[in-house]
């Protein structure tokens, strides 16, 4: 077995290290982009009108239509992607 330049690792771990670091940097960039776009979408949505909505008087949470409904769906998908990316960082070494 050959000696590794990094103590506590073997040669195969050192061989993959640049690829893992590159993938980690790409995921961090993608994570920041998703976070920024998520903030933009949340701020660009118009609030629902009516006092009944404030106290849960809405008949259906998913009954949005038109452009607002599309923005709502994209926001939900980006929110889920944001959480998945946040949990994926635990698999990378520091």
RAFENDA-V14991 format. One record per residue. N is the residue number from 1. RES is the residue in one small letter. PHI is phi in radians with two decimals (* if undefined). Layout:
n:N res:RES phi:PHI
n:N res:RES phi:PHI
This chain:
n:1 res:x phi:*
n:2 res:x phi:-1.39
n:3 res:x phi:-1.43
n:4 res:x phi:-1.74
n:5 res:x phi:-1.19
n:6 res:x phi:-1.93
n:7 res:x phi:-1.08
n:8 res:x phi:1.49
n:9 res:x phi:-2.21
n:10 res:x phi:-1.79
n:11 res:x phi:-1.12
n:12 res:x phi:-1.19
n:13 res:x phi:-1.19
n:14 res:x phi:-1.19
n:15 res:x phi:-1.12
n:16 res:x phi:-1.54
n:17 res:x phi:-0.99
n:18 res:x phi:-1.09
n:19 res:x phi:-1.22
n:20 res:x phi:-1.17
n:21 res:x phi:-1.13
n:22 res:x phi:-1.12
n:23 res:x phi:-1.10
n:24 res:x phi:-1.13
n:25 res:x phi:-1.15
n:26 res:x phi:-1.13
n:27 res:x phi:-1.15
n:28 res:x phi:-1.13
n:29 res:x phi:-1.08
n:30 res:x phi:-1.12
n:31 res:x phi:-1.09
n:32 res:x phi:-1.17
n:33 res:x phi:-1.12
n:34 res:x phi:-1.11
n:35 res:x phi:-1.10
n:36 res:x phi:-1.12
n:37 res:x phi:-1.18
n:38 res:x phi:-1.14
n:39 res:x phi:-1.09
n:40 res:x phi:-1.05
n:41 res:x phi:-1.15
n:42 res:x phi:-1.14
n:43 res:x phi:-1.28
n:44 res:x phi:-1.49
n:45 res:x phi:-1.37
n:46 res:x phi:-1.53
n:47 res:x phi:-1.24
n:48 res:x phi:-1.20
n:49 res:x phi:-1.67
n:50 res:x phi:1.93
n:51 res:x phi:-1.30
n:52 res:x phi:-1.15
n:53 res:x phi:-1.19
n:54 res:x phi:-1.17
n:55 res:x phi:-1.89
n:56 res:x phi:1.44
n:57 res:x phi:-1.49
n:58 res:x phi:-1.20
n:59 res:x phi:-1.33
n:60 res:x phi:-2.57
n:61 res:x phi:-1.17
n:62 res:x phi:-1.78
n:63 res:x phi:-1.67
n:64 res:x phi:-1.30
n:65 res:x phi:-2.29
n:66 res:x phi:1.25
n:67 res:x phi:-1.13
n:68 res:x phi:-1.08
n:69 res:x phi:-1.14
n:70 res:x phi:-1.13
n:71 res:x phi:-1.12
n:72 res:x phi:-1.10
n:73 res:x phi:-1.14
n:74 res:x phi:-1.11
n:75 res:x phi:-1.11
n:76 res:x phi:-1.12
n:77 res:x phi:-1.11
n:78 res:x phi:-1.16
n:79 res:x phi:-1.13
n:80 res:x phi:-1.14
n:81 res:x phi:-1.09
n:82 res:x phi:-1.07
n:83 res:x phi:-1.18
n:84 res:x phi:-1.10
n:85 res:x phi:-1.14
n:86 res:x phi:-1.09
n:87 res:x phi:-1.30
n:88 res:x phi:-1.25
n:89 res:x phi:-1.21
n:90 res:x phi:-1.27
n:91 res:x phi:-1.54
n:92 res:x phi:-1.75
n:93 res:x phi:-1.24
n:94 res:x phi:-1.53
